[in-house]
Amino acid sequence: MKFESPLVLASPPDAARWDALVAAAPGASVFHTPAWAKLWTDEWPGARWEALVVEEGGEYVAGIGAIVRRRGPFRTVDAMPFATYGGPLVRRGHPDPRGLATALLEGFARWIGGAFVLRASLAWYQGDREAFPERLKPLESFTHVLPLSGDYEEVASHFSSSTRRLVRQADESGLEFEVADTIGKVHAFYDLAVETVRRRGGTPKPYSVYQRILRDLVPAGLARYHLDPNGLAFSVPDATRCACRAVALGSAADWQIINTPGATQTAVKIVAHDQVLARMSDAPARAWPTDTFLEADKEVYFNGEPVVMMHVPGAHTDGDSIVFFRKSDVIVTGDIYRTDGYPVIDVARGGSVDGVIAALNRVLDLAVPAHHEEGGTFVVPGHGRISDEFDVVEYRDMVTIVRDRVRALVAAGMTLAQVQAARPTSDYDPRYGADSGPWTTAMFVEAVYRGVAPQPANASASR
């Protein structure tokens, strides 16, 4: 592909000249470096590090780097994978930084505009909206960035008041900091990171990348996992010291021991279907719902608008509810819908794949699109980004297709192990799959299998 002067596509860029650009560009970070690019070219077979660059006097004065993966004639372009800092770099002191940034973004738009580009992404921390060309529409989001320092008190001074309170509570509970200098400790750090990232609606990096960061970037001084000046990760010595939370309008499966102190104060009102209370009989009484309903729906008038809570049985569990804020036109789905992974189906607590599909169809019955099936009703997932009706349609179709594939494999006489080996989710795994963590692709396939496989004749008698 040819680009208008002065843009050049370097495949790969010269590492020394790119490093010099990173060192001289405001806003550059480890996510722009050749070392970070190498993590991904090592991680993904066949991936290449490429960049649009502007050269002056034999040096790079501006550029956008990306990891390009090819599958036959198709490709994906990510600038950079899992990074908030993938925007254009312009050398400090250049007389026309916005002009160069716009030229790079226009080149990037052309780069990803081909018919064979399956997916492309670019995230620009504190980016310049005015630099974006007409055909690239920026979407604003937020992230949490703290300047790191060798002085812990300096780092802590940038915490929000709520974070300082949590740190103080953790300190009083005996929380200790620990250097993650072994693979085992990095794995513990990874588990915490996955939980945090998914709870905030993000997509966690693969575990193997954390291993590569420990092996390659940490010794080079390019990465640090730490909150204090000496540690890379923290561990909780006694899990019983962590506070607990209950998810309002959720299900009994959502009762977890997690590090969110103060979420279960007596002032919090928790409304749920009666089945949730039945499931939570062994949980601490302070976590029980304060108000339950037996009917299919419960209607209340709250904060100046009608709110309808609808029981969707046998989905994530047998106690799920969705909540429809009629005046605001917002639907809160709980864990029947998420944008960061396959739906969690807790078969042991009454969940089923057919129930998830029925619940998603209920959401679609309520949602109204705005223009060309996009916009309109806001759908708030249990995990992930705010969505619209079209997003839920895609998710419902995905679950339905996987269920039908598994059902066909079961009808062909395959066992669970054979069904999992057949990978009925393979085309969806890049977006929703997980090989580790609390809910993996294999666990999802098993839950679907349990929902469509013929049950033993004595199954109902044994419950």
JONORGI-V630292 format. One record per backbone hydrogen bond with DSSP energy under -0.5 kcal/mol. NH is the residue of the N-H (numbers start at 1). CO is the residue of the C=O. E is the energy in kcal/mol with one decimal. If there is no record, write none. Layout:
# JONORGI-V630292
nh=<NH	NH>
co=<CO	CO>
e=<E	E>
This chain:
# JONORGI-V630292
nh=<7	8	10	10	11	11	12	15	18	19	20	21	22	23	24	25	25	26	28	32	33	37	38	39	40	41	42	43	44	45	47	48	50	50	51	52	53	53	54	55	56	59	61	61	62	63	64	66	67	68	68	69	69	71	74	75	76	77	78	79	80	81	83	86	86	89	91	92	94	97	100	101	102	103	104	105	106	107	108	109	110	111	112	113	113	117	118	118	119	121	123	125	125	127	129	131	132	136	137	138	145	152	155	156	157	158	159	164	165	166	167	168	169	170	171	172	173	174	175	176	178	181	186	187	188	189	190	191	192	193	194	195	196	197	198	199	200	201	202	204	209	210	211	212	213	214	215	216	217	217	218	220	221	222	223	226	232	233	235	237	241	242	245	248	249	250	254	255	256	256	258	258	260	263	265	268	270	271	272	273	274	276	277	278	279	280	281	283	287	288	290	291	293	298	300	302	302	305	307	308	309	309	310	310	311	312	313	315	315	318	321	322	323	324	325	325	326	326	327	329	330	331	332	333	333	334	336	337	339	342	344	345	346	346	347	349	350	351	352	355	356	357	358	359	360	361	362	363	364	365	366	366	367	370	371	374	377	378	379	380	380	381	382	382	383	387	389	390	392	393	394	395	396	397	398	399	400	401	402	403	404	405	406	407	408	409	410	411	412	413	414	419	420	421	422	423	423	424	426	428	429	430	431	432	433	441	444	445	446	447	448	449	450	451	452	452	453	459	462	463	463>
co=<4	53	8	51	9	12	49	13	14	15	16	17	18	19	20	21	22	90	25	29	30	33	34	35	36	37	38	39	40	43	44	68	48	66	10	64	8	51	62	6	59	56	54	59	54	89	52	50	78	48	66	67	76	74	71	116	69	119	67	121	78	78	80	84	123	63	61	24	91	94	96	97	98	99	100	101	102	103	104	105	106	107	108	109	110	114	75	116	75	77	79	84	123	124	127	128	129	133	135	136	143	150	151	152	153	155	156	160	161	162	163	164	165	166	167	168	169	171	170	235	233	179	182	183	184	185	186	187	188	189	190	191	192	193	194	195	196	198	197	202	206	206	207	208	209	210	211	212	212	213	213	216	218	217	217	224	178	178	176	235	238	239	256	246	271	247	251	252	245	254	243	256	258	260	262	265	268	269	291	319	293	273	273	274	275	276	278	280	284	285	270	270	272	309	307	300	305	302	300	324	298	307	308	322	296	320	311	312	317	349	249	310	332	308	323	330	306	324	306	325	325	378	323	331	380	380	333	334	383	432	335	343	316	344	345	346	347	346	315	314	352	353	354	355	356	357	358	359	360	361	362	363	363	374	374	371	368	329	387	331	378	379	334	337	337	379	375	373	388	389	390	391	392	393	394	395	396	397	398	399	400	401	402	403	404	405	406	407	408	410	409	415	416	417	418	419	420	419	423	425	425	426	428	428	429	434	440	441	442	443	444	445	446	447	448	449	449	456	458	459	460>
e=<-2.2	-2.1	-0.8	-3.2	-0.5	-0.7	-0.6	-0.5	-2.5	-2.7	-1.9	-1.7	-2.6	-2.4	-1.2	-0.9	-0.7	-0.6	-1.7	-1.9	-1.3	-1.9	-2.5	-1.3	-1.0	-2.1	-2.2	-1.6	-2.6	-0.6	-2.1	-2.4	-0.6	-2.6	-2.1	-2.4	-2.9	-0.6	-2.4	-0.6	-2.5	-1.5	-3.0	-0.5	-1.1	-2.0	-2.1	-2.8	-2.9	-2.9	-0.6	-0.5	-1.9	-3.0	-2.0	-2.2	-2.3	-2.3	-2.1	-2.6	-0.6	-0.5	-1.7	-0.6	-3.5	-2.9	-3.1	-3.0	-1.7	-0.6	-2.1	-2.5	-2.9	-2.3	-2.5	-2.5	-2.7	-2.1	-2.5	-2.5	-1.8	-2.5	-2.3	-0.5	-0.7	-1.4	-2.6	-0.8	-0.7	-2.0	-1.1	-0.8	-0.6	-1.6	-0.8	-1.5	-1.4	-1.5	-0.6	-0.8	-0.6	-0.7	-1.9	-3.1	-1.5	-1.7	-1.7	-2.6	-2.0	-2.1	-2.7	-2.4	-2.5	-2.7	-2.5	-2.4	-1.4	-1.3	-2.7	-1.0	-1.7	-1.5	-2.3	-2.3	-1.6	-2.4	-2.8	-2.3	-1.7	-2.5	-3.0	-1.9	-2.2	-3.1	-2.5	-1.9	-1.5	-1.4	-3.0	-0.5	-1.1	-1.0	-1.8	-2.1	-2.6	-2.2	-2.1	-3.3	-0.7	-0.8	-2.6	-0.6	-1.7	-2.6	-0.7	-0.8	-0.5	-1.4	-1.2	-0.7	-2.1	-1.4	-1.2	-0.8	-2.0	-1.8	-1.8	-1.6	-0.8	-0.8	-0.8	-0.8	-2.0	-1.2	-0.8	-2.0	-0.5	-0.6	-2.0	-0.6	-2.3	-1.6	-1.0	-1.9	-2.0	-1.6	-0.9	-1.5	-2.1	-1.4	-1.8	-1.9	-1.0	-2.5	-2.5	-0.6	-2.5	-1.3	-3.0	-2.3	-3.3	-0.5	-0.5	-3.0	-3.2	-2.2	-0.5	-0.6	-2.1	-1.9	-0.8	-2.3	-2.5	-2.9	-0.6	-3.2	-1.8	-1.0	-0.5	-1.5	-1.7	-2.7	-3.0	-0.6	-2.5	-0.5	-0.9	-1.2	-2.3	-1.0	-0.5	-0.6	-2.6	-0.6	-1.4	-1.1	-1.7	-2.7	-1.5	-0.5	-1.8	-2.3	-2.4	-2.3	-2.5	-2.2	-1.7	-2.0	-2.2	-1.9	-1.2	-0.5	-2.3	-1.2	-2.3	-1.9	-2.2	-2.0	-2.7	-3.2	-0.5	-0.7	-1.2	-2.7	-0.5	-2.8	-0.7	-0.7	-1.6	-2.4	-2.3	-2.1	-3.2	-2.7	-2.2	-2.5	-2.4	-2.7	-2.5	-2.5	-2.5	-2.3	-2.7	-2.7	-2.1	-2.1	-2.7	-2.4	-1.2	-2.0	-2.0	-2.5	-2.7	-2.1	-1.5	-0.5	-1.2	-0.6	-1.7	-2.1	-1.3	-0.5	-1.1	-2.6	-2.0	-2.7	-2.0	-2.6	-2.2	-2.3	-2.4	-2.7	-2.7	-1.3	-1.2	-0.7	-2.6	-2.0	-1.4	-0.5	-0.7>
